[in-house]
Amino acid sequence: MIHGKTLDAWYASHPLIEDLVALRETHWFNPNIAPTAEALGDVGLSAADVRAASARLERFAPYLAQVFPDTAASGGIIESPIRPLPTLQHTLLQEAGLPASGALWLKADSELPISGSIKARGGIHEVLKHAEDLALAAGLITLESDYRALDSEQARQFFGQYKVAVGSTGNLGLSIGIMSAKLGFQATVHMSSDARQWKKDKLRASGVTVVEYASDYSVAVEQGRQQAAGDPSCYFVDDENSPHLFLGYAVAAERLQRQFKDAGILVDAEHPLFVYLPCGVGGGPGGVAFGLKLVFGDHVHCIFAEPTHSPCMMLGVYTGLHDETSVQDFGIDNVTAADGLAVGRPSGFVGKAMQRMLDGYYTVTDETLYRLLVLAYDQEQARLEPSALAGVPGMLQVLQAPQYLERMGLSAARMDNATHLVWGTGGSMVPADEYAAYLSKGRG
């Protein structure tokens, strides 16, 4: 019995579960989506909260520019470029037998400074929030201070009294660990079995304690939570439930709006925007989607992409069980090459907050991810890790869903004007030998 029902009974009541259990690529367009103005109320956070996070990142920008040379050119602002993907788009549409439609772009979070992934935004924001709270309370700074004062032996000794812990499959651990250690915190990252060795090595080289587990993401998070619970000096970054992570991710939207304006990209009723977000536990894509909805309202359509072996958010929202269930409950193994997405149980906070705001979900096989990795690299010189390719098939899922398009009032004329944005969540810091192995596997 699974949550009081047999598997056959689940298949009868929720037919898509059969595809999920069979590890078949599938999609689900959400029939319960609500107008943005109404759905935003489910989140419990506001535009003012996002502005506060953005202001905090600006206060820390001079400090970041000083201690991380790769942020100096941007003045300490952690941001990534957008890039058109015309050749890849042509190939995908041609393979699918579809006519030309809209424009495919990449949001290259794979190139974010410091930790090379989407987690550089939310993860670094949360560490900076904790550091700011401590430093303000101790009188080290005021809100009007030049935060470069925190790049001092006095500040590092102060932060050295405190610990920061997190559980991670890899990328969040990199951002939390690197930022915490730079400030002077005693940082510990609890890493699941999926985490790549190079990520563990990079953390240790940055002065971070890495604790490894033979189990998956949920165990690593729980161990990190237990460490912090028994130690009042230890701050736990809760990837499953943190509003500070969520708000750090949401800041991306206002910056994207400026990038679109500079690139001449319109987003309105006649020029819809589709954003395809790789999803693990849900915090990163959830925060970005929340920010996008605040900025673009009903004109943006956010869709989550997950591996066939780890479809936790789709399963949680589709069944209404959210974090009460895991993919393992249904016999799905949660073993995937998409290490950043290897999560069996979704964030209950994100699933419940975003369930009326997301247009849909789809799954993608590891084989598809590797093949797309090669196409993106060969055709667009985009260097993405397997997880980050999950957003690429989203455009095809949308264009081949006539019932969804009709229900949403997305006519052929509007779709011809659409922008499809793949959120490239990581990849620039993958070592050359590991990336060569990805390419070799993909070419196979």
N, C-alpha and C positions, 0 to 999 in steps of 0.2 A: 504494500500500500504506500502511495506517495501523497502525503497531505490528505489522507482520508479517502483516496480514490485509487483504483487500479490504473495502470498505464493505459489500458484500452479505454477506460472511462475518460481519461484525460484526452486521448485522441478524439473521442467522440465530441467532447465539449470544446476543445481547443485544437482543431485539426493541424495547425502549423507545428505543434509539438512533435508530430510524427516526422516532419522534415528535420527539426532540430536534433532529435534523437538519432536519426539516420545520418547525421552530419552532412546533409544536403544544403547547398546554398539556397537561401530562401529570403523572402522579404515580407514585411507587414507594414502597411500604411494605416496609421492610427485613425480609427473612426471617431475617437472621442476628443479630437483636437478642438480647442476653444479659441475664440478671439483673444488676441494677445493681451488686450487691456484687462480682460477677465482672468486669464490664466496666470498673469504675473503675480496676482494676489496669493497664489498657492505657495510661493517661494519663501515668503517671510523676510525677504531682503528687498532693498529699494535702489533706485538710481543714485540716491544720496550715499548709500553704502559703497557703491562702485566708485563714485567720485572721491570718497574718503581714501579708498585703496589707491586710486590713481595719484592723489595728492601725496600719499605716503611714499610711493615709488619716486615721485619727483623730489621729495625732501632728501631721499637717500641717493639720488642720482650723482651728486658730486663725490660722495664716498665711493660709490660703485666705480665711477670713472677712474678714481685714484687707485683702487686696490685690484681692479680687473682691467688690465690694459686693453683687452678686446672690446670693452665698452666705451673707451675714451672717445672714439670718433663720433659716437651717438650722444656724447655728454652724459653717459651713465644710464641712458634709457634702454631697457631690454626689449628690443623689438625686431621683427623679421620682415623681409620684403614680400611683395606679391609678384608673381610671374605668370605670364600667359603660357599655356601648354597646347599650342595649335597643332603640332605634329602628332602628339599623343592623342589628342581629341579626334583628329582625322582617322587615325588607326583604329581607335575604339569603335567609332561610329561605322566605319567600313566593315570591321569584323562582325558587328551586330546587324549589318544590313540596314542601317538607319540613315536617313538623309541628314545633311548638315543642319545643326540647330544650336543656337546660343553660342556661348564662349566658355571654354574650360580654363580655369586659373588655379594656381597653387599658392597657398599661404605657407611660406617656407619656414615654419617654426623649427624645422630641422636645422636651421642656421642660427637659432637664437644663441647669443653669447653665454658664457659661463658654463652651462651644462648641456647645450645643444639639443634641447627638446622643448616641447610645450610646457613641461614642468618647470622650466626656468622662470616662467611667469608666476604661477600660483605658489610653487614651493618657495621661491625666494621671497615673495611677498609675505608669506606666513612667518618665515624666520625673521624678516625685518620688522614685522609687527611686534613679535615677541621681544626682540632686541630693543625696539623703541620704547615699549612699555616699561621694560626694566631700567633703561637708561634715563628716561624721564622721571621715574619714581626715585631714582638714586641721585638726581640732580646733575648727571653727567652732561645733559643737553636740555635745551628747551625746544619747543616747536619752531622757534625762529633761528636756532643755531645753524652754523655750518656743520653738517654732519660728518665732514672730513675729520672732525675732532675724535670720531670713534676709531680712526686708524691710528691708534696710539697704544703704547704698552700699558698705560693705565686702564684704558677701556678693555683691552684684551684680558688683562688680569681680572677685571671686574666680571666680564662674561665667563671667564674660566671657572668661576664658582658654580656655574649652572650647566645643566645637561640638556641636550635636545635628542629625541629619539623618534624614529619613523620606521614603519614596515613598508617594503617596496619590492616590486618585481625588477626594478632597475632605475628608470629615469627619474622618478620622484626622489629616490634615494640619492642620486647624483646631485640634484639641485639643493635638497635639504642639507646633505652632508657637506658639500663644498662651501655653501654660504655660511653654515653654522661654524665650521672650522675656521673660516677666514675671519669671522668676528671674534673668535676665541673660545666659543662654547666647546664643551666636551660632547662630541657628536657620535651617536651610535645609529647605524643603519642595519635593520634586520632584513636580510635578503632571502627571498624565496628561491626554490630550486630552479626556477625559470631564468633567474638573473644571469646575464652574460658575465664571463670571467673578467673581461676588460673593464666593465663597470665597477666590479669589486676592486680591481687593481688600482683604478683611478682614484677611488675613494680612499683607499689605504694610503696612496701616495700624497693625498691631501690632508692626512692626519686624522682620518675618520676611522672609528672602530667598526668593523663589519662583522656581523654575526650571521652565519649561514645556516640554512635549514634544508632538510631533505624534502620538506613538505611545500605546499603551494602558498600563494599570496596571503590567504586568510590566516594561516598559522603565523606567518611573519608579522602581520599586523597585530595579532593577538599577543604575541610575545613582546612586541614593542610597547603595547598598551600596559601589559603587566609590569614591565620594567619601570615605567613612569608612575604607575599607581602606588608603588612601594617607596617612592623617592620624591619628597616635596620639591627638591631642586631640579627635577627632570620634567621637561615640557615635551608632551607627546603630540606630534603632528598626525592627526587622524584623517587619513586619506578617504575614509568612508563617510565621514560626517562633518568635515571642517568648513565652516562658512568663510574662514580667512583664505584658505586655498581657493575656494569657489570664486570669491571676489577678486583675487589676484588674476585668475583666468579671465574673468569678465571684462577686465580693463582692455583686453585686446580689441573689443568691438569698437570703441570710440576711435582707436588708432586706425583700425581697418577703414572706418568711414572716411577718415582723412586721406588714406591711401587711395581709396576708390575715387575720391574727388580729384586728386592729383592725376589719376590715370584716365579720367573722363568716363568712369563707369557709373551709370545711373542705377539706382534701386528705387523703384516705385511700383504702382499697380501694373503698369505696362512693361516694366523691366524687373521681373522677379529675380530674387537671389536664392540659390540653393547651396547649402553648406553641408559638406559630408565630413563627419567627425568620427575618427576612430575612438572606440569606447572600451575601456577596461572596467574599473569600478564605477566610473561615471563622473567623477569630480571635474576633470579637465574639460571634457566636451560639454558637461552640464553648465559649468561656469561660462564658457564661451557662448553657448546657445542663449543663456540668460542675458548676457551682455548684448548679443546681437538682437534679441527681441526688444530690449530697451531702446536700442538705436533705430532699428528698421521696422519694428512692429510686424504687422501681418504680411509685409512684403518679403520677409525672409522665411525660408523653409529649411529647418534644421533636421538632419537625418543622421542617425548613429549607425556606425559600421562595426561589426564584431566578427571574430574568427568563428568558424563552424564548431570548433571544439570548446569555445568559451562564450556562448551567447547569453551571458548572465542578465544584462539589462533588458534585452528583448523578452527573455523568459519571464523576468520579474514583472515587467509592465503588462505584458500580454496576459499573464495569468492573474494579475492583481495581487500576487503574493509578495512582490518586491524582495526585500532582504530576508524574508522568511523562508525563501527557497534558494537552492543553488543548482548549478547545472549537474553536479554530482548526484543530487537527489533523483534525477531522471536518467542516470547512467551515462552522462556525457563526461569525458575524462579530463577536460580542462588542460590538455597538453597541446601547445601550439608553438610554432616558430615565432609568432608575434608576441614576444615576451612581455611587452608593455600592456598587452591586452589579455594576458593569461590570468583572468580573474573569474572565479566560480560563483561568487555571491555579490550582487550589485549593491551599491550604496542605496539604502532606504531613503535617505534624505533627498538624493538627486532623483530617484525614481518617482517618489511621491510629489516632489516639487515640480518636476518637469513633465509629468505624464500627459498633461493637456496642452503642452507647448511644443512637443516634438511631432513632426509630420510622419516620421516612420523609422524603421530599423531594417537592416539587412545583414546577412552573414556572408562570409567569404572564406574559401579554403586556403590553406597554406600554399598549395600549388599555384593558385591564382596570384597570391601575394608575391611569390618569387618571380613569376612570369612578368608581372607588372613592374617589379623592381628593375628588371632588365630593360623593359620598354622605356620606362621613365629615364633611366640612365643613358641608354643609347640614343633616344630621340630628343630628350630635353636637357641632358646633362644634370638631371635632378638626382642627388645622392640621398636616398631615403632608406631607412631600415625597414624590415618586413612589416612591422606594425603600421608604419606611416603610409603604406600603400592601400590600406583598407578603404580609404575614402575614394579611391580612383574609380571603382565600378559604380559609384552612386549615380552618376549622370545616366548611365544605361538603365539602372533600376527605375529611375523616374520617367525617362522617355518611353519605357516599355510598360507603363502602368496607366492605361487610358482611363480606367474607372477612378483612380485617384486624381488624375489631372482634371477630369470632368467635375468631380465632386468639389474640387478646390477652385473651380472657375478659371483654370489655367489653359486658355485657348492656344491653338497652334501659333497664332500671331504673337502672343505673349511669350511662348516658349522660344520662338525664334530670337526674341530680345533678351533671353534669360542669361544670367551669369551663374556658372557652376563652379563653386570654390572647394577644392580639395584641401583639407587641413593637414599639411605634412608635419606630423608630430615629432619626428626625430630622425637622425641619421648622420649628421655631419661629423660627429665625433667617433663614429665606428672606425676602429683601426683598419689600415689598408689591407692587411692579410685577411681579416674577417670579412671585409666588404668584397674582396675578390672571391671568397668562398660563396658568399650570397649570389654573386653574379654567375659563378660556375653552376651552382644549383639551379638558378633560374633559367640559364641557357639549356639545361638538361630537360 
